[in-house]
Amino acid sequence: MDPAVSDERIFVIVGASLAGAKAAETLRSEGFTGRVVLIGDEPVRPYERPPLSKGYLRGEAAADEAFVHDEGFYLEHDIELRLSTEVTGIDPTTNEITVDGEERIPYSAALLATGAAPRQLKVPGAHLSGVRYLRTMADADQLRASIATANRVVVIGGGWIGCEVAASARQMNAEVAMVEMAELPLERVLGPELGRFYRDVHADHGVEMHLGVGISELRGGSQVEEVVLADGRVLAADVVVAGVGVTPRTDLAQQAGLAIDNGVITNEWLATSVPNVFAAGDVANAWHPILDRRVRLEHWSSALNQGPVVARNMLGAKAAYERILYFFSDQYEIGMEYSGLAVEWDQVLFRGDPASREFIAFWLNSGRLVAGMNVNVWDVAESIATLVASPGHVDPTKLVDPDVELSSLARESA
């Protein structure tokens, strides 16, 4: 477009999230001069969520370290940032967004970056004061204050959020018990070998582990006081943190007639089933051309990296999102990075001894590397991602040999 001609297009981003903020930033960096509206229902500007269960929760990191952009960024780049604002409808027939039930904003293209919401506990007593969820910065503020005065914290769920909150609560000197229905924490994602590793990490740091059991009830007056396990045991609790997963926030998409299946279905360009409507981040179940399947990743990296790609596609590009999946976790002194997607596997190999807490795990399926996780071993995630993306097989003896550099294997496979 001739820069002398004003661009009349309006791009509306629903969700002032990391994905939404990176999309807005990219629209401007790509030279778009039309109107950009970024709408969020929280009262604070876009921020990254990983610190909420780690440094920010413990009070070691300030809010400014979590924000995606500094305070003046949106005004300086002519991005209309509308906070504490609810989008109540999307009308693909008129290409309009409804805000707060009455205002209508036309769009040339719309992006849904509405994220996900925590699953709620569905047991008696779930309404009691002291039962906490962690999704927003406000949640983290409330949880920090609760843990600071608590004698005993019970974490329901041994997934990533549950494990990270349990670690942070222990680091804040609270007594912590973890309750997980699976036999091991993180077993559904990582399998039994790594589940045992994380079980031992938490046990070594004094977390009381209750595995292979659910909960039947929470008890207390107005404040939670006890967690009743399905086998009848009773745990004392001042604070209960529910980390039992999230569900994609698809209500708007469903009302607008978009195709839904574990999130908003998109193609590799992050375009939905409805023209001029895109989706990115936790809410998007996107076709991944390298993995040859749809993937909805509830992690920071998808929001960070899908935002710029979807912005370019809103501008008319046909850029496929094909980055190998990546996420990270920090628990106590254990840092890890995971690259790839192990949905099915028939072999787990180790480079290094997990007992040393410095190692790399590899998941293989029919001889193909599908994922790798480096634990307290750094500067290898990119090489692992390259190996995962390779269509060929990697020699397993080389994978586990510490004398063979992963970077050289990655170059051979590329």
VMD Tcl script that draws the C-alpha trace (Angstrom):
set ca {
  {0.00 0.00 0.00}
  {1.21 3.50 -0.85}
  {2.24 5.08 2.51}
  {0.68 8.33 1.34}
  {-2.72 6.64 1.26}
  {-4.33 6.18 4.66}
  {-5.09 2.59 5.64}
  {-8.75 2.33 6.56}
  {-8.54 -1.20 7.91}
  {-9.37 -1.90 11.56}
  {-7.79 -4.83 13.36}
  {-9.42 -5.80 16.65}
  {-7.58 -8.10 19.06}
  {-9.76 -9.74 21.69}
  {-7.50 -10.57 24.62}
  {-4.83 -8.23 26.00}
  {-2.59 -11.22 26.53}
  {0.97 -12.04 25.50}
  {-0.27 -13.31 22.13}
  {-2.48 -10.26 21.65}
  {0.24 -7.80 22.67}
  {2.85 -9.41 20.38}
  {0.36 -9.36 17.52}
  {-0.34 -5.65 18.05}
  {3.38 -4.92 18.24}
  {4.01 -6.83 15.02}
  {1.22 -5.08 13.13}
  {2.99 -1.79 13.78}
  {6.50 -3.13 13.13}
  {5.25 -4.49 9.78}
  {4.16 -0.97 8.84}
  {0.42 -1.19 9.34}
  {-0.95 2.33 9.79}
  {-4.64 1.57 10.29}
  {-6.49 1.27 13.57}
  {-5.40 -1.37 16.11}
  {-7.71 -2.07 19.06}
  {-6.43 -4.33 21.84}
  {-9.15 -5.29 24.35}
  {-8.59 -6.97 27.71}
  {-10.89 -7.78 30.61}
  {-8.18 -7.37 33.26}
  {-7.30 -3.94 34.70}
  {-3.58 -4.22 33.90}
  {-1.70 -4.10 30.62}
  {-0.57 -7.36 28.96}
  {1.86 -9.51 30.92}
  {3.58 -12.87 30.72}
  {2.16 -15.61 32.93}
  {5.18 -17.83 33.77}
  {6.39 -15.59 36.65}
  {2.99 -15.87 38.36}
  {3.80 -19.32 39.76}
  {7.47 -18.59 40.31}
  {9.36 -15.37 41.10}
  {6.35 -13.05 41.11}
  {4.38 -15.36 43.40}
  {7.31 -15.51 45.83}
  {7.70 -11.73 45.78}
  {11.14 -11.94 44.18}
  {10.14 -10.36 40.85}
  {8.29 -7.09 40.41}
  {5.25 -6.70 38.17}
  {7.29 -4.61 35.75}
  {9.36 -7.69 34.95}
  {6.22 -9.54 33.80}
  {4.69 -6.84 31.59}
  {5.14 -7.41 27.86}
  {5.76 -3.72 27.13}
  {6.50 -0.65 29.17}
  {3.64 1.60 30.14}
  {4.01 4.09 27.31}
  {4.39 1.56 24.50}
  {0.75 1.38 23.41}
  {0.23 5.14 23.27}
  {3.52 5.62 21.45}
  {2.52 3.07 18.82}
  {-1.07 4.26 18.47}
  {-2.51 1.02 19.82}
  {-5.89 1.51 21.51}
  {-5.46 -0.49 24.69}
  {-8.82 -0.93 26.39}
  {-8.60 -2.57 29.79}
  {-11.33 -3.79 32.17}
  {-13.44 -4.22 29.06}
  {-15.57 -7.24 28.18}
  {-16.14 -8.35 24.61}
  {-19.65 -9.77 24.61}
  {-20.08 -10.77 20.99}
  {-18.56 -11.25 17.56}
  {-20.75 -10.95 14.47}
  {-19.01 -12.39 11.38}
  {-21.94 -11.39 9.17}
  {-21.40 -7.67 9.87}
  {-17.72 -7.92 10.88}
  {-18.37 -6.25 14.23}
  {-17.27 -6.82 17.81}
  {-19.70 -5.98 20.62}
  {-18.11 -4.46 23.73}
  {-19.73 -4.35 27.17}
  {-23.03 -5.44 25.65}
  {-23.68 -2.31 23.59}
  {-20.75 -0.62 21.80}
  {-20.02 -2.07 18.37}
  {-16.57 -1.90 16.79}
  {-16.20 -2.84 13.11}
  {-13.23 -4.98 12.11}
  {-11.41 -5.82 8.92}
  {-9.82 -8.74 10.74}
  {-10.21 -9.95 14.30}
  {-7.88 -11.99 16.47}
  {-9.12 -14.15 19.34}
  {-6.43 -14.38 22.00}
  {-8.80 -15.11 24.86}
  {-6.60 -17.71 26.54}
  {-7.90 -20.27 29.01}
  {-9.60 -20.38 32.40}
  {-8.80 -22.64 35.37}
  {-11.00 -25.67 35.85}
  {-13.02 -25.32 39.02}
  {-13.11 -27.91 41.77}
  {-16.44 -29.71 41.82}
  {-16.57 -31.06 45.36}
  {-18.48 -29.95 48.45}
  {-16.74 -27.01 50.10}
  {-15.11 -25.72 46.91}
  {-16.72 -22.32 47.63}
  {-14.91 -21.83 50.94}
  {-12.59 -18.89 51.51}
  {-8.97 -19.90 51.16}
  {-9.56 -21.99 48.02}
  {-7.36 -20.39 45.38}
  {-6.77 -20.66 41.64}
  {-3.84 -19.19 39.76}
  {-4.31 -17.62 36.36}
  {-4.07 -13.84 36.65}
  {-1.75 -11.35 38.30}
  {-4.51 -10.58 40.79}
  {-4.74 -14.30 41.60}
  {-0.99 -14.36 42.26}
  {-1.24 -11.31 44.53}
  {-3.99 -12.95 46.58}
  {-2.22 -16.29 46.71}
  {1.06 -14.71 47.84}
  {-0.72 -12.99 50.72}
  {-2.51 -16.23 51.66}
  {0.65 -18.34 51.66}
  {2.56 -15.71 53.66}
  {0.20 -16.20 56.62}
  {-0.52 -19.91 56.15}
  {0.85 -22.75 58.21}
  {-0.16 -25.42 55.72}
  {-0.89 -25.29 51.99}
  {-2.54 -28.17 50.14}
  {-2.04 -28.20 46.37}
  {-4.65 -30.16 44.41}
  {-3.08 -31.35 41.17}
  {0.41 -32.45 40.19}
  {0.63 -30.80 36.78}
  {2.90 -27.88 35.91}
  {0.97 -25.25 37.86}
  {0.54 -27.51 40.87}
  {4.22 -28.46 40.92}
  {5.46 -24.90 40.49}
  {3.12 -23.51 43.14}
  {4.10 -26.29 45.55}
  {7.78 -25.44 44.99}
  {7.18 -21.71 45.49}
  {5.12 -22.29 48.64}
  {7.92 -24.43 50.11}
  {10.42 -21.71 49.21}
  {8.14 -19.31 51.10}
  {8.50 -21.61 54.14}
  {4.98 -22.99 54.16}
  {4.25 -26.62 54.92}
  {2.97 -28.13 51.68}
  {1.02 -31.26 50.77}
  {0.31 -32.26 47.17}
  {-2.68 -34.38 46.13}
  {-2.65 -35.92 42.65}
  {-5.01 -38.54 41.19}
  {-2.29 -40.02 38.99}
  {0.35 -42.24 40.54}
  {3.03 -39.62 39.90}
  {3.22 -35.86 39.31}
  {3.42 -34.86 35.64}
  {2.96 -38.50 34.64}
  {0.40 -37.70 31.94}
  {2.83 -35.35 30.20}
  {6.23 -36.89 30.87}
  {5.58 -40.54 31.67}
  {6.59 -42.59 34.70}
  {10.37 -42.12 34.48}
  {10.21 -38.35 34.72}
  {7.19 -38.50 37.01}
  {9.32 -40.39 39.53}
  {12.06 -37.80 39.09}
  {9.74 -34.91 39.99}
  {8.12 -36.88 42.80}
  {11.54 -37.31 44.37}
  {12.46 -33.65 43.83}
  {9.38 -32.49 45.74}
  {9.72 -35.12 48.45}
  {13.35 -34.11 48.96}
  {12.18 -30.55 49.55}
  {9.68 -31.59 52.19}
  {6.44 -31.75 50.20}
  {4.06 -34.34 51.62}
  {2.99 -36.40 48.59}
  {-0.48 -38.01 48.34}
  {-0.48 -39.74 44.97}
  {-3.01 -41.96 43.25}
  {-5.88 -40.42 45.18}
  {-8.49 -37.75 44.58}
  {-10.41 -35.51 46.95}
  {-14.00 -35.94 48.08}
  {-14.67 -32.81 50.12}
  {-13.30 -29.57 51.53}
  {-14.37 -28.72 55.06}
  {-14.47 -25.60 57.17}
  {-16.73 -22.87 58.49}
  {-16.38 -19.94 56.12}
  {-12.63 -20.65 55.71}
  {-11.21 -23.93 54.40}
  {-9.72 -26.01 57.21}
  {-9.51 -29.57 55.90}
  {-9.15 -31.53 52.67}
  {-10.85 -34.94 52.75}
  {-9.22 -37.44 50.41}
  {-11.21 -40.06 48.51}
  {-9.74 -42.78 50.72}
  {-10.99 -41.03 53.86}
  {-7.77 -39.46 55.05}
  {-8.05 -35.86 56.22}
  {-5.39 -33.19 55.59}
  {-5.28 -29.92 57.52}
  {-5.20 -26.86 55.25}
  {-5.14 -23.08 55.67}
  {-4.93 -22.59 51.91}
  {-5.98 -24.92 49.10}
  {-4.57 -24.25 45.64}
  {-6.47 -25.93 42.81}
  {-4.25 -26.72 39.85}
  {-6.45 -29.17 37.99}
  {-5.98 -27.84 34.48}
  {-7.56 -25.18 32.31}
  {-10.19 -25.00 29.60}
  {-9.88 -22.76 26.53}
  {-12.12 -19.72 26.63}
  {-14.21 -20.45 23.54}
  {-17.60 -18.94 24.45}
  {-17.24 -15.98 22.08}
  {-16.00 -18.20 19.27}
  {-18.83 -20.65 19.76}
  {-21.45 -17.90 19.71}
  {-19.92 -16.62 16.48}
  {-20.17 -20.02 14.84}
  {-16.47 -20.83 14.69}
  {-15.41 -24.47 14.55}
  {-14.53 -25.66 18.08}
  {-12.72 -28.78 19.25}
  {-10.57 -28.46 22.36}
  {-10.18 -24.80 21.53}
  {-10.76 -22.77 18.39}
  {-9.76 -24.79 15.36}
  {-7.33 -23.02 13.02}
  {-5.27 -23.96 10.00}
  {-1.50 -23.57 9.87}
  {-1.96 -19.83 9.21}
  {-3.92 -19.51 12.48}
  {-7.06 -18.64 10.52}
  {-10.35 -19.97 11.91}
  {-13.26 -21.49 10.01}
  {-14.80 -18.01 9.66}
  {-13.30 -15.48 7.20}
  {-11.23 -12.65 8.70}
  {-11.16 -14.19 12.18}
  {-7.92 -15.63 13.56}
  {-6.93 -17.26 16.86}
  {-3.65 -17.58 18.74}
  {-2.26 -18.65 22.10}
  {-3.93 -20.96 24.62}
  {-7.31 -20.83 22.88}
  {-6.05 -21.93 19.43}
  {-6.03 -25.58 18.40}
  {-3.81 -25.05 15.39}
  {-2.78 -27.39 12.61}
  {0.97 -28.00 12.84}
  {2.40 -28.94 9.42}
  {5.57 -30.57 10.77}
  {3.83 -32.61 13.46}
  {0.96 -33.34 11.05}
  {-1.70 -32.83 13.72}
  {-3.60 -30.11 15.53}
  {-1.93 -28.81 18.69}
  {-3.17 -26.57 21.47}
  {-0.21 -25.71 23.68}
  {-0.98 -24.07 27.02}
  {2.45 -22.52 27.37}
  {4.19 -19.19 27.07}
  {6.04 -20.05 23.86}
  {2.94 -20.50 21.72}
  {1.58 -17.10 22.75}
  {4.95 -15.44 22.26}
  {5.59 -16.91 18.83}
  {2.09 -17.20 17.38}
  {1.35 -13.52 17.98}
  {3.79 -12.21 15.34}
  {2.88 -14.93 12.82}
  {-0.85 -14.31 13.09}
  {-0.31 -10.55 12.76}
  {1.48 -11.03 9.44}
  {-1.30 -13.30 8.25}
  {-3.91 -10.72 9.23}
  {-2.00 -8.39 6.92}
  {-2.33 -10.87 4.07}
  {0.68 -13.15 4.36}
  {0.36 -16.93 4.24}
  {2.93 -17.78 6.89}
  {2.57 -21.21 8.46}
  {3.17 -21.52 12.17}
  {5.55 -24.48 12.35}
  {7.84 -23.88 15.32}
  {8.60 -26.97 17.32}
  {6.74 -26.80 20.62}
  {8.73 -25.55 23.59}
  {8.09 -24.91 27.24}
  {10.09 -24.55 30.42}
  {9.65 -24.98 34.15}
  {11.60 -23.97 37.22}
  {11.04 -25.84 40.49}
  {13.48 -25.21 43.34}
  {16.98 -25.55 41.85}
  {15.68 -27.68 38.95}
  {15.32 -25.86 35.64}
  {14.19 -27.61 32.50}
  {13.32 -26.97 28.85}
  {11.12 -29.29 26.81}
  {11.13 -29.31 23.01}
  {8.76 -31.34 20.84}
  {5.56 -33.20 21.60}
  {5.49 -36.72 22.99}
  {1.89 -37.87 22.73}
  {2.88 -41.48 22.11}
  {6.29 -43.03 22.66}
  {7.82 -46.45 23.07}
  {11.25 -45.54 24.41}
  {12.76 -43.04 26.85}
  {16.53 -42.55 26.75}
  {18.78 -40.55 29.05}
  {21.99 -38.68 28.41}
  {23.37 -38.37 31.91}
  {22.07 -39.74 35.18}
  {18.75 -38.35 36.45}
  {20.02 -38.90 40.00}
  {22.63 -36.19 39.33}
  {19.80 -33.79 38.37}
  {21.76 -32.76 35.28}
  {20.63 -34.79 32.29}
  {18.71 -34.86 29.02}
  {15.73 -37.15 28.42}
  {14.64 -38.18 24.93}
  {11.28 -39.65 23.91}
  {11.24 -41.83 20.79}
  {8.37 -43.41 18.90}
  {9.14 -46.12 16.35}
  {12.72 -44.89 16.22}
  {11.86 -41.23 15.66}
  {12.73 -38.56 18.20}
  {9.48 -36.85 19.19}
  {10.63 -34.79 22.20}
  {13.59 -33.97 24.38}
  {13.92 -32.35 27.78}
  {17.11 -30.85 29.14}
  {17.29 -30.62 32.93}
  {19.92 -28.23 34.33}
  {21.77 -28.62 31.02}
  {21.73 -25.49 28.91}
  {22.20 -24.27 25.33}
  {20.87 -27.47 23.78}
  {17.13 -26.76 23.30}
  {17.62 -25.43 19.78}
  {19.56 -28.54 18.76}
  {16.88 -30.78 20.27}
  {14.17 -28.89 18.36}
  {16.11 -29.35 15.11}
  {16.39 -33.09 15.75}
  {12.68 -33.34 16.54}
  {11.82 -31.52 13.30}
  {14.02 -33.87 11.27}
  {11.98 -36.50 9.39}
  {14.70 -39.12 9.75}
  {15.78 -41.32 12.62}
  {18.57 -40.36 14.99}
  {21.08 -42.96 16.13}
  {20.03 -43.62 19.75}
  {23.59 -44.51 20.76}
  {24.66 -41.02 19.72}
  {21.74 -39.44 21.53}
  {22.84 -40.85 24.85}
  {26.60 -40.43 24.32}
  {27.76 -37.29 26.19}
  {30.85 -37.15 23.95}
  {28.68 -36.55 20.87}
  {27.60 -32.92 20.68}
  {23.88 -32.50 20.03}
  {24.67 -29.51 17.82}
  {26.65 -31.79 15.46}
  {23.79 -34.29 15.38}
  {21.41 -31.45 14.59}
  {23.60 -30.26 11.72}
  {23.72 -33.78 10.31}
  {19.94 -34.10 10.45}
  {19.08 -30.66 9.08}
}
mol new
graphics top color blue
foreach p $ca { graphics top sphere $p radius 0.5 }
foreach p [lrange $ca 0 end-1] q [lrange $ca 1 end] { graphics top cylinder $p $q radius 0.2 }
display resetview
